[in-house]
Amino acid sequence: MVHTIRNSQGNPVLELLVNPFPILPQHFTLPSIEHEPQAIVGKYGEIHRVLTKYPELLVFYNGPKCGASAPDHMHLQAGTSGIVPLQTHWKHLSHNLTPVFQLNESEGISLVNDYVCPAFVIRSQSVDGDKKLFKRFYKAFAQLSHVQEGEEPMMNILSWREGKDYLSVIIPRTKHRPDCYTAEGDGQFIVSPGALDMAGLIITPREEDFSRMT
């Protein structure tokens, strides 16, 4: 049986598939039914729908130049919630947020002040509110990033449920890979950060890099 995520019209949009190379205890890939570029515009609402159907999961998105395993085909990923440091430290992080825009009493955008890198959080309780807030963030971020028309500003997104709240942490990016990726000799570490890495769970494909990390 194939699990599908349907849009507001009831049409299947994504499939839920077991990831053959898991980096979480539970790890799923959610590719688009249709072949289309890796782009979150027009698909962000599906994150909310996935979490509505599977509230126990963490859902994450990698931009096409931000760790996407298939940059030419639209997909989300999902897996075990409550493991990455961004989540395990969220109780502390959420105590120091700067409101950026408030849609209503329970939904808005805030700057996360105490994280290791710049990050924003969208807190919503409805799919419509979630989409409105992301659209507002995306438009402003695209203007600040000076991207070409049709090009996506670089970002990672991690989303999860906390009771009635849907939380989406957006981590802006300006670079695909760190300098150590292309360094030579002992200075090289094969680390190409995606959403999980940016959330504090560093993935090292080579055992030698894992052993040398401090």
Backbone hydrogen bonds, N-H to C=O, Kabsch-Sander energy under -0.5 kcal/mol:
donor,donor_aa,acceptor,acceptor_aa,energy
3,H,16,L,-0.7
5,I,14,L,-2.5
6,R,4,T,-0.5
7,N,11,N,-2.5
10,G,7,N,-2.0
13,V,5,I,-3.4
14,L,5,I,-1.6
15,E,31,P,-2.0
16,L,3,H,-2.9
17,L,15,E,-0.7
17,L,29,T,-2.8
19,N,27,H,-2.5
28,F,78,A,-3.5
29,T,17,L,-2.6
30,L,76,L,-3.1
32,S,74,M,-2.6
33,I,13,V,-3.0
36,E,34,E,-0.7
38,Q,71,P,-1.1
39,A,37,P,-1.0
43,K,40,I,-2.3
44,Y,40,I,-1.3
46,E,43,K,-1.5
47,I,43,K,-0.6
47,I,44,Y,-1.5
48,H,44,Y,-0.8
49,R,45,G,-1.7
50,V,46,E,-2.7
51,L,47,I,-2.1
52,T,48,H,-1.6
53,K,49,R,-1.9
54,Y,50,V,-3.0
57,L,54,Y,-1.8
58,L,79,G,-2.7
59,V,159,S,-2.8
60,F,77,Q,-3.2
61,Y,157,I,-2.5
63,G,155,M,-1.6
66,C,63,G,-2.3
68,A,63,G,-1.1
73,H,70,A,-1.8
74,M,36,E,-2.5
76,L,30,L,-1.9
77,Q,60,F,-2.3
78,A,28,F,-2.3
79,G,58,L,-2.2
80,T,26,Q,-1.7
81,S,56,E,-0.9
86,L,199,A,-2.2
87,Q,84,V,-1.2
88,T,84,V,-2.2
89,H,85,P,-2.3
90,W,87,Q,-1.7
92,H,89,H,-0.6
93,L,89,H,-2.6
94,S,90,W,-3.2
95,H,92,H,-1.4
96,N,93,L,-1.6
98,T,111,L,-2.2
100,V,109,I,-3.1
101,F,109,I,-1.8
103,L,101,F,-0.5
103,L,107,E,-2.1
104,N,107,E,-1.8
108,G,123,R,-1.9
109,I,101,F,-3.2
110,S,121,V,-2.3
111,L,98,T,-2.8
112,V,119,A,-2.8
113,N,96,N,-1.7
113,N,111,L,-0.7
119,A,112,V,-0.5
120,F,170,I,-2.4
121,V,110,S,-2.8
122,I,168,S,-2.7
123,R,108,G,-2.7
123,R,121,V,-0.6
124,S,122,I,-0.5
124,S,166,Y,-2.3
130,D,126,S,-2.4
131,K,127,V,-2.3
132,K,128,D,-2.3
133,L,129,G,-2.3
134,F,130,D,-2.4
135,K,131,K,-2.5
136,R,132,K,-1.9
137,F,133,L,-2.4
138,Y,134,F,-3.4
139,K,135,K,-2.2
140,A,136,R,-1.7
141,F,137,F,-2.9
142,A,138,Y,-2.8
143,Q,139,K,-1.7
144,L,140,A,-2.2
145,S,141,F,-2.0
146,H,142,A,-0.7
146,H,143,Q,-0.6
147,V,142,A,-1.3
151,E,148,Q,-2.4
156,N,171,I,-1.7
157,I,61,Y,-2.2
158,L,169,V,-2.2
159,S,59,V,-3.3
160,W,167,L,-2.1
162,E,165,D,-2.8
165,D,162,E,-2.0
166,Y,124,S,-3.1
167,L,160,W,-2.9
167,L,165,D,-0.5
168,S,122,I,-2.2
169,V,158,L,-3.2
170,I,120,F,-3.0
170,I,168,S,-0.6
171,I,156,N,-2.9
171,I,169,V,-0.5
173,R,154,M,-2.3
181,Y,178,P,-1.6
182,T,179,D,-0.9
183,A,179,D,-0.7
187,G,184,E,-1.4
188,Q,185,G,-1.7
189,F,180,C,-1.7
191,V,189,F,-1.9
198,M,194,G,-2.5
199,A,195,A,-1.2
200,G,197,D,-2.1
201,L,196,L,-2.7
202,I,200,G,-0.9
204,T,202,I,-0.6
209,D,206,R,-0.5
210,F,206,R,-1.6
211,S,207,E,-2.4
212,R,208,E,-1.3
213,M,209,D,-1.1
